[in-house]
Amino acid sequence: MSKKKVLSELKGDLPRARARDKRVLKPAAYKGCGLKTYTDVCGNEVPLPLDESIIRDSPRLLHDVTLLWRERGINIMSQQFVALHGVIGATLSGCRVRQQENEYMLNLQIVCVGGAGSGKSSLSKLDYLIKGIDAELRHAYAARLDDYRREMQLYNLELVQWREKWKGLHAEGSNGSGRSVTSSTAHPSQCPLPPKEPLPRCLLMADAVTGAALVYWLAGNDGYITLLRHDELTTLKNAIEDRYGNFPDIVKKGFDNSKHEKQLRGDNEGYYIHHVGLALVVSSTPGVLRSFLGSYEDGMGSRLLGHFTASAPRYDEDLSDEKLQLFNQSLKASAEQVYELYHAVKEWHEQHTGHHLTLWLSASQRCRMAHHFNKILKYYVAMENLGEEATPIIRRRAVDTKRIMMIWALCRRLEELYRDSAGHVFLPDDGRLPVTDDDFQSVLNFGDYLINHSIFMYYMVVGQPREDEERPRQLPPAEHFRLLNNTFTANDVILVGESHDVKRRTCYRRITKWLGMEMIKDRGNSVFEKTSLGKAFNKRRSSLKG
């Protein structure tokens, strides 16, 4: 049989290839409020990507770094844009934002989640932006350590001399008179004291870190931000869960910048950290993150800022020498800007000892922000199956939104318009850093996008509730609400609910929740009317499936 005939018979057993659809299906960008997802090319449900206009309107530093991955698509750009805030924010110690009576550093705790081929490896390139700052801090620590070793040598010499004097001068009858001789130079109170060993100081924590090392280095960075970058969440978790306490406890305290103390038996094993400034930019798969969190009862999940990237398995062509050179030059120029901003903030903090740069919002902006997050909170409590579980998620994303506003306000200072006459980064003497109305609105929209991912992460970990395992998934409250007219009765709610496998008692609970969240108002005689807030959320679909 000829070779040509054999190949033709083999091909005959294969399914006929379908003509490829030349249209490129681009998912819509996230806008508005509510859980919005689509299905990627691998069949995974993921949140909609970021609206590219937010990247376009961001400060030039954030914009330029994100555009380095433009050819990889909006999903990778969204991932890099979110992670970039965590990396740059970690360099801005000495800055604070306030939520109610609490103050927070600018450390974000980001977990970039994606399956195989989602492009999580691109995160490692962002480390280049801060390696120079980390090297400078480590070099300064090495110099302090050298000074400490020299002081220890002098101390050991002085200690030997003191002991010799004490031994010789206090020996009874040493002067032949039969009486002991005392000397002020050999008195116990004059015993030389050892120098204090300096604690380490760094910015970028090493990948291979144990729990003991983590607490030790955090103690040295007390009041400053430490960035923990790792490419595998499981490896990190297993490496540092040892006798110095579990990792989730430190991460929770890191979000709130609260204290952490651990005292163990033995010498020099106790540390007291007044303000834990732990920032995270780690990557994970959905399965690993689900097993890592386990539940939302301990508050760990609501503190983490999860970002999901769609899978797009493909093999990209290598960059040409010219493109690679341009990529490296652009990254180097951005790293120099980050370094300049870091030193500007550091110098301001040194000149204003005891004070911090703070985010300053106008009365109008504070009112708008409170109104904005109140609306979002009411929506997710009333229109999603989370209920009151939405409260800690929304409140903590509000803190992260303020942190991002501060990062934007500081990055704007690198642009020509905000520099002083000498071209240096200008920071106000009073330490109050305002944010423009345009940036304020863009960051609010960005915060909505991050909330969408946080709500999606909650459902991924906890799971969508069901009325009965044998029944299909229950009609979500948001869809139930949209199927009702602007004016409806309790019986209408029950009829719509029962036609979609929603029990009567669940319908009554939803009416109560909608009333409590001001989505509807009671007209009397079991007649209800949607409020302006309810009508506003009724205009858009709460979930988009692509």
C-alpha atoms as one frame of an Amber mdcrd trajectory, in Angstrom:
protein
   0.000   0.000   0.000   1.404   3.375  -0.963   2.281   5.981   1.592  -0.268
   8.362   0.094  -3.066   5.814   0.443  -2.163   5.014   4.057  -2.338   8.722
   4.989  -5.673   9.136   3.260  -7.171   6.199   5.189  -5.859   7.531   8.479
  -7.401  10.899   7.743 -10.679   9.231   6.931 -11.046   8.055  10.536 -10.564
  11.572  11.902 -13.444  14.038  12.353 -13.635  16.616   9.597 -12.196  19.947
  10.620 -14.746  22.703  10.804 -14.155  25.962   9.051 -12.732  28.392  11.552
 -14.820  31.355  12.517 -12.645  34.314  11.622 -14.506  36.610  13.982 -12.680
  37.305  17.225 -15.054  37.172  20.187 -13.979  39.893  22.587 -15.684  39.844
  25.991 -17.379  43.006  27.133 -15.596  45.074  29.759 -16.884  45.277  33.316
 -19.129  48.263  33.970 -21.768  49.054  36.511 -22.537  46.980  39.590 -23.231
  43.321  40.165 -21.574  39.983  39.488 -20.743  39.848  35.774 -18.939  36.883
  34.279 -18.330  35.200  30.938 -16.975  31.867  29.702 -13.402  31.820  28.395
 -12.055  29.660  25.572 -11.429  26.747  27.965 -14.994  26.791  29.271 -14.139
  28.381  32.635 -16.413  30.991  34.143 -14.431  34.123  34.999 -15.278  37.774
  35.768 -15.344  40.249  32.911 -12.030  42.021  32.224 -11.289  45.604  33.178
 -12.554  48.491  31.076  -9.493  49.654  29.130 -10.484  53.298  29.660  -9.475
  52.965  33.341  -5.976  51.923  32.277  -5.883  54.749  29.740  -6.881  57.377
  32.325  -4.498  56.139  35.019  -1.229  57.960  35.903   1.465  57.648  33.281
   3.654  55.273  35.295   0.830  52.753  35.741  -0.308  53.232  32.164   3.135
  52.778  30.573   4.008  49.608  32.504   0.633  47.989  31.760   0.917  48.722
  28.031   4.057  46.575  27.852   1.660  43.602  27.759  -0.815  45.085  25.289
  -0.156  42.407  22.674  -1.166  39.746  25.204  -4.720  41.076  25.411  -6.929
  42.859  27.935  -7.035  39.908  30.383  -3.255  39.948  30.908  -3.250  43.741
  30.968  -5.917  43.691  33.693  -3.884  41.198  35.729  -0.678  43.221  35.435
  -2.498  46.480  36.181  -3.946  45.126  39.434  -0.661  43.505  40.539   1.251
  46.688  39.674  -0.638  48.583  42.393   0.499  45.997  44.935   4.144  46.293
  43.848   4.314  50.103  43.762   2.209  50.521  46.908   4.747  48.398  48.814
   7.440  51.044  48.203   5.352  53.869  49.669   5.895  53.408  53.400   5.194
  56.531  55.398   1.836  57.061  53.668  -1.568  56.489  55.253  -5.260  56.438
  54.389  -8.024  56.707  56.938 -11.265  54.764  57.182 -13.370  55.933  60.096
 -10.956  56.122  63.071  -8.470  53.604  61.648  -5.361  54.348  59.599  -3.937
  51.977  57.007  -0.679  51.672  55.093  -0.719  51.267  51.312  -0.098  47.514
  51.344  -2.444  45.514  49.096  -2.846  41.740  49.428  -3.413  40.430  45.914
  -3.832  36.836  44.752  -3.836  36.477  40.963  -5.823  33.365  40.109  -5.837
  31.493  36.822  -5.591  28.077  35.270  -2.993  26.678  32.916  -2.018  29.116
  30.205  -3.543  32.132  31.904  -0.274  34.103  31.932   0.419  34.264  35.686
   4.161  34.004  35.002   4.110  37.588  33.700   3.870  38.780  37.309   7.536
  38.016  37.933   8.572  40.816  35.558   7.091  43.405  37.910   9.752  42.536
  40.503  12.285  44.396  38.369  10.609  47.700  39.268  11.614  47.470  42.931
  14.777  45.365  42.954  16.952  48.480  43.134  15.110  49.722  46.241  15.343
  46.298  47.861  19.084  46.094  47.102  19.624  49.520  48.681  17.804  48.498
  51.885  19.692  45.210  52.129  23.021  46.982  51.557  22.228  49.401  54.385
  21.372  46.453  56.640  24.657  44.741  55.731  26.543  47.947  56.678  24.748
  48.078  60.051  25.585  44.411  60.574  29.283  45.090  59.913  29.224  47.917
  62.462  27.543  45.598  64.942  30.227  42.931  64.496  32.994  45.478  65.076
  31.204  46.717  68.192  30.892  43.116  69.385  34.648  42.645  69.047  35.274
  45.760  71.152  32.675  44.603  73.665  34.295  41.173  74.049  37.670  42.839
  74.601  36.250  45.226  77.231  34.431  42.345  78.918  37.659  40.337  79.266
  39.474  43.357  80.723  36.659  44.032  83.203  36.635  40.402  84.372  40.400
  40.482  84.919  40.088  43.615  87.025  37.199  42.167  88.996  39.062  38.945
  89.645  42.334  40.605  90.611  41.086  43.558  92.650  38.412  41.660  94.615
  40.515  38.724  95.646  40.674  38.852  99.467  44.067  39.971 100.716  45.256
  40.805  97.247  47.050  43.940  98.604  48.638  42.121 101.529  46.542  43.975
 104.132  44.055  41.160 104.621  41.226  43.347 103.416  39.466  43.158 100.047
  40.034  45.958  97.598  37.135  47.606  95.792  37.372  49.673  92.670  34.776
  51.729  90.888  36.116  50.450  87.585  35.311  46.878  88.561  31.919  47.465
  90.123  29.109  45.245  88.696  27.211  48.320  87.544  30.231  49.207  85.382
  30.138  45.918  83.475  30.129  46.700  79.737  26.843  45.989  77.971  26.693
  44.240  74.604  25.591  46.265  71.559  22.089  45.683  70.263  21.957  43.508
  67.165  20.238  45.349  64.269  17.087  43.821  62.837  17.022  43.239  59.084
  15.342  45.629  56.693  14.185  44.814  53.178  11.384  45.458  50.708  11.120
  42.252  48.697  10.901  39.142  50.849  12.710  36.070  49.540  10.595  33.330
  47.918  11.975  30.612  50.198  10.933  31.906  53.612   9.959  30.109  56.798
   7.538  31.346  59.420  10.403  32.143  61.803  12.219  34.171  59.134   9.018
  35.961  58.138   8.337  37.163  61.694  12.013  38.092  62.150  12.105  40.228
  58.996   8.683  41.749  59.698  10.028  42.822  63.087  12.842  44.639  61.297
  10.301  46.249  58.960   8.005  47.303  61.801   6.029  50.300  60.511   7.240
  49.732  56.941   5.789  47.632  54.121   7.256  44.281  53.140   6.237  42.728
  49.824   5.906  38.962  49.708   6.038  37.821  46.095   5.566  34.160  45.294
   4.524  32.208  42.230   2.845  29.350  44.094   0.505  29.884  47.023   0.734
  26.253  48.195   4.532  26.281  48.431   4.441  29.524  50.359   1.763  28.321
  52.761   3.516  25.040  53.524   6.911  26.725  53.942   5.955  29.228  56.612
   3.416  27.362  58.720   5.638  26.369  61.593   6.215  27.189  65.261   5.980
  30.965  64.811   2.258  30.871  64.020   0.213  30.252  60.936   0.361  32.319
  57.788  -3.334  33.375  57.626  -3.086  35.024  61.048  -0.162  37.199  59.916
  -1.895  38.054  56.636  -5.049  39.176  58.459  -3.010  41.410  60.751  -1.112
  42.673  57.728  -4.276  43.964  56.080  -5.279  45.937  59.184  -1.652  46.866
  60.033  -2.302  45.718  63.588   0.228  44.335  66.060   1.705  40.837  66.096
   3.572  39.383  69.035   5.060  35.977  69.642   7.091  34.918  72.663   8.611
  31.440  72.730  10.889  29.661  75.167  14.547  30.272  74.600  16.800  33.225
  74.040  15.911  35.900  71.493  12.798  34.122  70.202  10.236  36.739  71.063
   9.229  39.590  68.784   6.709  42.375  69.150   5.652  44.056  65.904   3.625
  47.229  66.428   2.420  47.583  62.824   2.527  44.627  60.432   2.860  46.001
  56.900   2.658  42.813  54.842   1.815  43.217  51.150   1.124  40.213  48.926
   1.329  39.662  45.186   1.083  35.904  44.749  -0.397  33.635  42.106  -2.551
  30.563  42.473  -4.905  28.209  40.690  -8.611  28.181  41.663  -8.336  24.777
  43.343  -5.358  25.764  45.496  -6.988  29.039  46.552 -10.193  27.201  47.466
  -8.307  24.768  49.704  -6.210  27.589  51.164  -9.191  29.679  52.265 -11.514
  26.837  53.194 -14.239  29.192  54.417 -15.005  32.855  54.990 -15.759  32.555
  58.689 -12.319  33.688  59.901 -12.251  36.855  57.775  -9.269  35.736  55.713
 -11.106  35.593  52.394 -12.603  39.069  52.610  -9.163  40.588  53.234  -7.535
  39.050  50.159  -8.012  40.829  46.867  -8.486  38.000  44.398  -8.100  38.696
  40.688  -9.098  36.088  38.113  -7.512  35.823  34.674  -9.137  33.964  31.794
  -7.282  30.965  30.364  -6.006  31.309  26.822  -3.639  28.375  26.121  -1.369
  29.309  23.268   2.294  29.384  22.341   3.428  32.935  21.694   6.161  33.775
  19.274   9.433  34.951  20.820  10.004  38.680  20.847  12.420  39.985  18.274
  15.692  41.475  19.494  14.378  44.973  18.803  11.120  44.399  20.727  12.924
  42.749  23.639  15.372  45.649  23.850  12.490  48.147  23.796  10.661  46.138
  26.492  13.704  46.128  28.779  14.373  49.836  28.212  10.769  50.723  29.033
  10.833  48.592  32.180  14.121  50.167  33.236  12.729  53.690  32.734   9.667
  52.810  34.835  11.907  51.318  37.555  13.799  54.618  37.719  10.514  56.476
  38.209   9.490  54.126  41.024  12.911  54.676  42.613  12.509  58.468  42.327
   9.048  58.379  43.930  10.303  56.124  46.717  13.098  58.543  47.625  10.806
  61.573  47.435   8.426  59.998  49.958  11.348  58.836  52.113  12.933  62.310
  52.219   9.598  63.944  53.094   9.105  61.456  55.916  12.613  62.133  57.271
  12.012  65.893  57.219   8.638  65.554  58.953   9.455  63.119  61.741   6.394
  61.611  63.347   4.073  62.599  60.509   2.756  60.739  57.465   1.558  61.637
  54.012  -2.205  61.145  54.050  -4.942  60.972  51.453  -7.068  64.101  51.539
 -10.598  63.965  50.098 -12.811  67.004  49.765 -16.181  67.115  51.535 -17.880
  66.399  48.209 -15.614  63.403  47.504 -16.167  61.954  50.982 -19.918  62.259
  50.509 -19.762  60.680  47.051 -17.661  57.794  48.310 -20.013  57.053  51.198
 -23.007  57.199  48.855 -21.241  55.008  46.291 -20.315  52.190  48.663 -23.666
  52.362  50.435 -25.389  51.723  47.115 -23.056  48.843  46.325 -23.524  47.338
  49.790 -27.307  47.531  49.535 -27.219  45.934  46.112 -25.061  42.955  47.041
 -26.905  42.309  50.305 -30.321  42.471  48.632 -29.587  41.147  45.134 -27.006
  38.422  45.659 -27.158  35.275  47.746 -24.387  36.536  50.029 -26.687  38.523
  52.297 -24.830  40.051  55.230 -21.657  38.209  54.160 -21.250  41.008  51.613
 -20.632  43.576  54.363 -16.982  42.716  55.263 -16.107  42.208  51.582 -17.442
  45.623  50.534 -15.961  47.457  53.530 -12.500  46.015  52.977 -12.603  46.775
  49.259 -13.454  50.350  50.270 -10.174  50.454  52.227  -8.313  49.061  49.205
 -10.002  51.659  46.996  -8.633  54.446  49.207  -5.208  52.837  49.109  -5.365
  52.849  45.301  -6.472  56.500  45.301  -3.378  57.359  47.345  -1.152  55.384
  44.956  -2.650  57.261  41.994  -2.206  60.617  43.739   1.481  59.862  44.412
   2.129  58.520  40.897   0.651  61.736  39.486   3.463  63.607  41.240   5.900
  62.074  38.761   4.241  63.906  35.883   5.473  67.334  34.768   2.323  69.157
  35.852   2.818  68.178  39.518   6.584  68.731  39.810   8.181  71.826  41.318
  10.112  74.466  39.373  13.341  72.454  39.677  11.684  69.376  38.215  11.615
  67.463  41.498   8.654  65.532  42.845   6.586  67.991  44.870   4.917  66.831
  48.070   2.967  69.328  50.224   4.411  70.306  53.603   1.129  69.659  55.395
   1.213  66.051  54.132  -2.339  66.158  52.754  -2.374  64.714  49.260  -5.524
  65.475  47.220  -6.894  63.403  44.355  -8.462  64.949  41.257 -12.158  64.389
  40.559 -11.322  62.485  37.368  -8.950  60.129  39.196 -11.455  59.830  42.029
 -14.183  58.598  39.681 -11.817  56.277  37.772 -10.654  54.625  40.997 -14.276
  54.215  42.157 -14.978  52.352  38.908 -11.801  50.336  39.419 -12.989  49.508
  42.955 -16.298  48.202  41.541 -14.291  45.926  39.249 -12.286  44.562  42.200
 -15.507  43.964  44.169 -16.800  41.907  41.249 -13.746  39.640  41.540 -14.105
  39.441  45.336 -17.744  38.371  45.060 -16.785  35.803  42.426 -14.062  34.470
  44.755 -16.610  34.165  47.562 -18.896  32.026  45.394 -15.921  29.978  44.201
 -14.983  29.107  47.801 -18.405  28.852  49.433 -20.428  27.741  46.404 -23.775
  28.906  45.130 -26.580  27.904  47.554 -29.290  25.534  46.375 -32.818  24.961
  47.616 -32.520  21.249  46.941 -29.656  19.182  45.563 -31.999  17.528  43.054
 -33.318  20.843  41.786 -31.577  23.237  39.410 -29.808  26.273  40.814 -32.175
  28.648  42.531 -33.213  31.845  40.744 -30.837  34.549  42.009 -32.439  37.426
  43.924 -31.266  39.941  41.296 -33.002  38.063  38.447 -36.061  37.555  40.634
 -36.184  41.308  41.255 -35.878  42.150  37.561 -38.781  39.892  36.608 -41.105
  42.031  38.716 -42.865  45.175  37.553 -42.091  48.534  39.133 -45.248  48.087
  41.219 -46.027  44.572  42.416 -47.691  42.610  45.180 -46.384  39.936  47.509
 -48.402  37.410  45.501 -46.537  38.471  42.328 -43.228  37.748  44.062 -44.477
  34.293  45.093 -45.826  33.441  41.623 -42.582  34.435  39.913 -40.537  32.614
  42.550 -42.462  29.350  42.507 -42.286  29.217  38.700 -38.499  29.177  39.100
 -38.253  26.696  42.007 -38.030  29.346  44.732 -39.936  28.411  47.858 -42.616
  30.640  49.368 -40.673  31.329  52.571 -37.640  32.362  50.509 -39.835  34.844
  48.618 -40.958  36.455  51.870 -37.328  36.662  53.083 -36.378  38.403  49.853
 -39.163  40.968  50.251 -37.916  41.722  53.770 -34.336  42.078  52.538 -35.345
  44.365  49.658 -37.271  46.559  52.088 -34.352  46.708  54.514 -31.913  47.644
  51.756 -34.288  50.338  50.415 -34.698  48.653  47.034 -38.491  48.798  47.410
 -40.987  50.685  49.567 -44.225  49.442  51.112 -47.378  51.057  49.673 -49.672
  49.145  52.066 -52.011  46.179  51.565 -49.077  43.982  50.417 -48.336  46.338
  47.513 -44.727  47.354  46.904 -42.991  49.816  44.579 -39.388  49.841  43.397
 -37.435  52.843  44.620 -35.128  54.934  42.450 -32.265  52.824  43.782 -34.044
  49.614  42.796 -34.899  50.954  39.337 -31.296  52.009  38.756 -29.993  48.502
  39.425 -32.857  47.057  37.395 -31.573  48.557  34.143 -28.652  46.192  33.620
 -28.286  42.429  33.684 -26.400  41.243  36.776 -24.560  38.508  34.895 -23.240
  38.296  31.338 -22.377  34.914  29.938 -20.287  34.892  26.786
